Amino acid sequence: MDLMDKKNILIGDFMPSVAFTGNIRVGVYQDISEPQHAKLKNFAIDILKRSSGIWVSELTSNMDVMWDNIESTLSGSSSAGYIFPLQRFLFSFFSKTIAGADPSRDAKIAESGYAMLDRWLALQVLPTLSIGILQPLEEIFLHSFAYPYFLVSGDYNQLYQFIKKEGKDVIKRGETEFGLNEDEAIHNLLFIMGFNAFGGFTIFLSGLISKIASDQTGLQEKLKKEARENGGSTLSLASVKEMHLIQSLVYETLRMSPPVPLQFGRARKDFRLTSHDSAFDIKKGELLCGYQTLVMRDPVVFDEPESFKPDRFAEDPQLLDYLYWSNGPQTGTPSESNKQCAGKDFITITATLFVAHLFRRYDSITGNSSSITAVQRAK
C-alpha cells in the first residue's frame, strides 16, 4: 500500500455522490493514510468476528426459507427464478448477522428491503456498468451523467431508520469502542451490509448456483458425497476445513468470475511495475486499473487457465497465493493497514457452507443462470 492511494476510487475515477451514504465518505472510499480508515476497518472486522456465533444458524435457516419458496414455485411451474429469492435470503441473513437487525420486526422492510437495496445500488454503479444495449445509446443515456440521490432517498431513509431502531447494539459498539458517531456507524453499516455483502454475494452466489445447477460432468455427486461425509452431523464454521473439494469449487468460481473484477489505485510516487516479461514506468498520480479476471487467468501460474476446474485448489493449495479477488491474495490478512476486503474469509466460508447445506438438503438440482428447473430432495 506504500505505492497506491485508494482515496475515492472504489470504481475508478467516478465516485457517486456522498448523498447516497448520508453525506459521509464511508470506509471503502478512504485511503489507509486517513485517520478514520483504521476505525472503520476495525469496526467492520469486529462486526464479523462478533457475529460468528450466529452465522451458521442464520445462514442455514434463511437458506431453508429460500429453497422452500423455490420448491413452492416449482410445484406449479416448470421453472423458478432464484435471483429474487436469493436476494431476500441475503437481505435477511446480513441484516441479522452484520447489523443485528431482524427484518421481521418491520413488515415493509421484510417485504421490500432487498428491492430498496437493489435500487440504491443500481443508481450508484449504473454510470460505470455495461448492460449490453446498442452503442452509442448506452454511453449517451447511461454513462454521461451521475444519477441523483433523490430518486432513492425514500428507500434509503427507510433502511436507515430500520438499522437505527433494530441495530442499536452494533451501533453502540461503533460509538463506544471505535469512536464513531451514530450517523457514521449507521451509514457504514448500511454500506457494508448493502453494497459489499448484499451486492457482492448477489453476483457471486448467482454464479455459483448457475455453475452447479448446469453442470453435467458428475460434479454434483462428488459435492454431495463430501458434504454428507465430512464436516460433522451439524454444520459449523469449522466444517469447511474438511470440505476441500467444495472449498476449491468456491475458489475456482472466484477465480473465473470475481464479483468485483476491477480494482483501482492511484500511484503515490513514480515506480516501475514489472510482470513476468515486461516492465512499465508509472508516474505519480496516474490511475491504475487491475483487471482481476485477466490476472487470475495467467497461463504462467494456472494450468489451462480458461478451463473451469473445480478441484484446482484442492490439488494445489499454493495457488491461493495468486487468487486476488479480494483486493489482495487469498493467503493475505485484512487489517487497518491495507484495503483487502474485511470479509474475505467469511465470504469463502459462507459460500462453502452454502454449497454443503445445499447438498445435505438435495441429491441434485438442475437449472441455469437465472432459474431452477428441478430439485431432488435428499433420500
Phi, psi and omega in degrees: 000353178290345181263332191241134174261129184251018183291122172060030182229039178304315180239047177087209183275007172259130176232124177300158178301141177292351175301331179294342181233042174066029182061032177235136171280105181289169190305325184295337180268000184260141176278158182295342179283346181275132185305324184289337184301315183299317179300313185288322179293317179292326175299314180296316180297319181295319178304313182294317180298316183289336181276356185300332182292333180248000189301309186289318181295319177292322178299307185290322181291320178288328174297317181298322177297316179301310183288329174300318180294320178295316178298320179298319177295318181295334181294339180236012182209161181279348179206160179223120175295139183248357183295309182290318173300323177297316181291324175298316178300312182296319180297313180295315182298311184284330174301317183284316187279324183269312184264349183067027184242129183264113181300335182295347179279352180224108187301319182291319178294318179300322183279321191233005183304318181296323180290326176298316178296320178304312182293318179298317178295314186300316183292335179282322188256346184304324179297346182249357186259146171263125180248007170083016177275168186300126174280149006270014183300320180298314180296318184291314189263341181246330189249011184260356183201158175273144181276140184283144182296329187301339180294335181235013183299322179297315177301310186294320179296323177294319177295319178301312181294325177298312180295319180300320183280316188262345182252033187301322183295317181291320178299317180299319178296321178300323181284312188277329185257340185234005173070025178267154170271174185301315180300314181298318180296315184291313183294324177288323175300314180296323180289316178300312182290316188272310183280305185288302187283300182298310181295314181295316181289331176302315179290311187294308183290330175299316178294322180293315177299316180300316181298318180289312187292333182263359183291139178231024183259359185092008181299320184301321180297321179291319179295318179299316181299314181292319182297327184267335182266339183242163173089003179083170183290332178238130182293144177214174178299330180284343183301328186297335181296340182258006185241072188291322180291315180297318176301316181297320176301317179298313180297319182292326175295318177294325179294313184283325185222071180297134182301327177240091188287340183248131175237137185239153174201147178251130185297128177283336183202171174293137174200169178253126179259122184245149174238196181301322188221013182216166176218144183228131177274118181255135180259148178306133178093348179288141179267124180254146177236125174260122180265098189298327181299324177283316181304318185271014171237032180290116182292342177288331183261314188253128174290134183045063189297336181274355181265140176275113181240101185301331183262012185306311186277341173289324180282330181217083181298339180296341178294345178298338176297340185248013178263102192251021185300336189261022184068035180168167181290152179300335180274359180279173181235118178296138179204175179294345183265006176217176181250020177292145182308124181299330183263017185313307184286324178295328180294312181289324177296315181298316180295322178297315178294325177301314180291318181299314179294323178304315183271359165273339179269322186236148170281327180199156171225149180230138180178198182219206186286352181220344187223153170256131181254341178198146172224145177238114182299149179298135180277000000 
